Amino acid sequence: MSPAQVEIQLIAAVTAAACALPGVFLVLRRMAMMSDAISHSILLGIVLAFFATGDLTSPLLLVAAAATGLVTVALVELLGRTRLLKKDAAIGLVFPVLFSAGVILIARYAGDVHLDTDSVLLGELAFAPFNRFEMFGIDWGPVSLVVMIGALLANAVFLLFFYKEMKLSTFDPELAAALGFSPVFFHYTHMGLVSVTAVSAFDAVGSVLVVALMIGPPATAYLLTDRLPAMISLSVGIGVASSLAGYWLAHSIDASIAGSMAFMTGVAFLLAFFFAPGRGLAAISRRRRRQRLDFAGQMLAVHLLQHEGCPDERYESSMAQLEEHFRWDRGFAQQIVRIGMKRELMVQQEDCLQLTDSGRVLARAVVER
């Protein structure tokens, strides 16, 4: 493995971890679209700062892009407060306008520089190792890696010092305000971190992968656990694993690195969506099937209890009558009986069923509900 390959994977892994930390709270606040809005609208700030400085490496590009992200959030909030539009509609109005303005300016005035819509959307991760960060005569590594480590540290430090406040303002902003915290302050600080993270990752990985890494891993982790600390850890781990798997997928099929990484975040989400222990479709299907079987067993117990000791008991407790009475097919009826006998709720004598003491207790409890 070449040093450039190692550096690309490090950049991808650090970017995934940096994006996952603020992304968890975006998912919990149901503001996933905001990451898409910010990651696209910051293009306008980058373009305007480039026109002012004429230098793509100027730190003012980062400042202007982050400021544009905050302007995006403020405009969305302003439109939302009018109550004429819902927040998702406000996002759908604001970010296309700002992003389109940036694209138009690039196409009209910056067509001959290293700033085009392809690099904006997909990034140029393969070339990131060639842009080095040198200080005091020392090569500290790729600029993207140094910048993303800074973004990761900023997110981690903020979360470390304000974890309780963020948790409270996310789940119960009214209580946070009553206790003296400012949900508005933490909201805009969080959005500022989202903007800084998106800007930091913008040059290397592009806006598509920024959104994928900021939303995909946290959404996957949300399906796997209800505990916030575990969700944060899982989100970071899933993001790193998806980025590394995406790199090797791109390497093996000679495809876009950023596109492959975004694809792998989708694969991780789909796996959790179908197979997550508690919320996956497979688990939901099993739970519904089990509930159906439990309900059918309870109805059978009630039916046997109602006809117990009656002249028609033998007839009503026969398998043929059960199939006709409940309109069950033979296979399902036999399955319910087997489950009831296994749980010692009933016994079968010849072709008739009789409740045990446990079965009578269950049937009476169901009737008394």
N, C-alpha and C positions, 0 to 999 in steps of 0.2 A: 504494500500500500504506500503510495507516494505521500510526501508531506502535504501537498495541496489537497489530496483526498481527506486526510486527517483534519486539516483546517476547515474544509467545507463541512464535514460532519460536526465539528465543534461549533461552528457558527450556527448550523441548523439546530443543534441540541440546545444551545444557550438561548437562541431566539424562541424556540418552543417553550422553554421554561419561563422566559421573561413574559411571553404573551399569555401563558396559562394563568399566572397569578392574578392579574386584574380581570382576566376573562371569567374566572369563577364568579365574581360578584356581578358581572354583566349578565351571566346566565341566571343567577339567583334573582336578580332584579327584573328579569324578563326584558332586558335591553340589548339583546343580541344584535339587532339591526344597527344599534349605535356604533358598534365597532366597524361595521361596513361603511357607515356614513363617514366616520372619522378617517378611516384608512384611505378613502377616496378623496374626500374634500381637502385633505392636507396638500394635495398636489398643487392647488392654487397658491398656497403659501410658499411652496418650494419654488414655483415659477416666478412669483413676484419678487422673492428674495434673490433669485438668480439674476433677474433683470436689474436689481438694485446694486448687486455686488459684482456680477459678471464672473463669479467663481463658484463652481459646483461643490468645492470642498469647504466653502465658508461655513463656520458654525452658525451664522445668521440664518441659513436655510433651515436648520433644526428648530431654531427659535421661532421663525416665521411659520413653519409648518405646525408646530405645537400650538401656536396662537390661533391658527386657522381652525385647528381641531376644537379648541375651546369656543371659538366663535360659532362653529357648527352646533355645539351643544347648547350654547346660549340661544341661538335662533330657534332651535327645535323646542326648547323650554318656553320661549316667548310665544311661539305659535300655539303650543299646547295649553298655555294659561288662558288664551282667549276662549277656550272651550268650543271653538268653532271647528277644530280638527282634533282627531285623536293623535297620540304621539307617533304611531307608526306612519300615519299619513303625513305628519309634519316632517318626519325623517325623509320620507319619499319625495318631499318637495324641496328640501334644503340641499341634501347632498348631491343630487343630480345637477343642480344649477351650479354649485361650486366646482364640482368635478369637471363638468362640461366647459366651464370657463377656463380651467387650467388646461384642458386638452386643446381648446381653440387657441390659446396663447402659445402653446408648444408648437402646434401645427403652423401657426402664422409667423411667429417670430423666433422660434428656437429649433427650426428643422435641421440646422447644420451642427448641432452640438449633441453631446451624449446625454440626451434627455428626450426620450420618445415614449409613445404609449405602450409599446411592447415591454420595455423595461419597467414601466410604471406598473403594469398589471402582473407581470410574471417575474420581475426581478432578473438579476444576473448572478445567481449564486455561484456558478462555475468560475466566474472571473473575480469573485470577492478576494481570494487569497493573493491576487496580484497587486491589490491596492494596500500598501503597507503603512503602518503607523510607526513613525520613527521619532524618538525624542532623546535628547542628550547623546546622540550617536548610537542609540540602541534600537534595534528592531523589536518592537513589542508584539508584532503579529499583524494580521489583517485588521484594517480599520473597522470593518463590520464586527469582528469578534470583540474588539476593545469597546466599541460603542454598545454592543448588546450586553456585554458583561456589566457595563455601567447601568444600563436599563434594568437588568435583572437585579442588581444590588439595590437600585432605587425602589423597585417594587417590593423586594424582600424586606428592606428596612422599614418602609412605610407599613407593611402588613405586620411586622414584628412589633412595632410601637403602637399601632392603632388597631390591632386585631379586634379587641372587644368593642371599640367604638364603631368599626365598620360592620361588625356582626349585628350590633344593636340597630344601627341606622338602616341596615339592609332589611332586616326582618320586622322591625317595629319602629319606624321613624317617629311616630307620635310619642312613644315612650322615651326615645332618645332625646327629643326636644323637651319633654317634661323633666328629664333628669339633668338638663342644662347643656347637653351636647347640641351641636348644630348639624342636622342632617344635610342642610344645603352646603355647608363647608366641605363635609366629607364626600358629598356627591360630586362637587366640582373638582375637588382634589383627585378623586378617583378618575373622573373624566380626563383630568390633566395628565395623569399617569398613563391612561389608555392612549392619549394623543402622543405623549413622549415615546411610549413603547412602539406605537405604529410608525412614528417618524423614524425611530432608530432602525427598525427592521425594513423600512420602505426601500432603501437603495439596494439591499442585498436580495431580499426575497419577494418584493413586489406586494401589491395590495391584496391579491387573491390569497396568497399564503398567510398574510397577516390575519385576515379574517378567519381562515381555516384553523390556524393555530390558536387564535384567541377564543373561538367558540366551540370548535370540534372536541378537543380534549375535555374542557369543563362540562360540556353537555354529555359526553360519554361517562365521565365520573359521576355526574348527577344521577345517572341511571343505576349506578353501582352501589351508592351509599347515601345515607341521610346525614352523616356526621360531617360537619364542615372541615375539621382538620384532615380527615381522611379524604374528603373530596378534593381539597387543595393538593395533597400529596399525590393522589391518583391522577389528577389533571396534569400535573407536571410530568409524572412518569409516562402517562399515555402520550403526551405531546412529544417528549424526547424519543420514545420508542417509535412513534409514527414518523417522525422526521428522519430517523436513521433507516427505518424500513423503506421509506420513500426514496432516500438517496440510493440504496442498493437496488431498488426496483428500477430507477432511472438509469443506473449504471448497467444493469443487465439487459435492458431493452433499448438503450440509447434514446431516452426520452427526456422531456423537460424535468429538471430536478424539482423545481418549485411545484409544478403540476403533479408530479408523482407523490410528493409529500402531502399535498392537499388531498390527493386521492386516498392515501393511507389513513388520514384522519377520518375520512368518510367510511372506510372499511372498518376501522376500530369502532366507530359509532354504530354501524349496522350490526356488528357482532354483539355489542352490548344491547342494542335495541331488540334483537331477537332472543339472546341467551342470558341476559342479566338475571341473577337469581330472584330478585324481587319484582322488578318492573319490566322485564323482557317479555316479548310476546309469547314465548314458549312457557314462561312461568305463569303468565296470565291465563293462557289456555289450560294449563294443568290445574290452576286454582278454580277456574270456572267448571271444568269437568268434575273436579272433586266436589264442588258445591252442588252440582247437579246430581251426583250420585248420593250425596248426603241427604239432599232434599227428597229424592225419590225413596230412599230408605226410611226416612221419617214418615212420609206419606203411607208407605206400606205398613209400618208399625201401627199408625193410627187406624188404618183400615182394618187390620187384624184385631185391634183392641175393640173397635166398635161392634164387630160381629162375634166377639168372643162370648160363648155361652148362648148364642142365639140358635134357633132351629136351622138357619141356613149357614151356620158356621163352616161346615165341611165344604159346602158349595162355594162360598165366598173366599175361602182360603186356598182354593185349588189353583194351580198354576195357570190353567186355561182361563179361569175367570179373572185372574189378575191381569193377564195380557189384554183381555177384552175390556175390563173396567178402567184400567189406566191407559189403555191404548199404547201399550209398550210392545215392541217386537220381541220375539222369543229370546233372542240373544241378550237384549238389555235386561229383560225380566230375570233371566237366569243369573246375570251378573249382579243385580241388586240382591237377589236371594243369597248368592254366595258371600257377598260382603256382609250381609246381615248375620248369616250363620258364623262367619269368621269372627265377628265382633260379639258373638254369643247373645244376639238379640232375639233370635228365633231358631227353631229346629224344624226339620222337615220329616214328616211321617207319611210314608207312601207319597201321594201327590198333594198333600195338604201341609200348611204351615201353621205353627203354633208359636206364640210369643213366650220367651223366657221371662223371668222376673226382671232382668235388666231391660228387656224390650218393653215391658209394661211401664216401667219407670220413665223410659224415654218417651213413649207414646203419650202418657199422661202429661209430661212436661210440655210437649208440643201443643197439646190441646189447651192447656192452661195459659199459654202465652197470650 
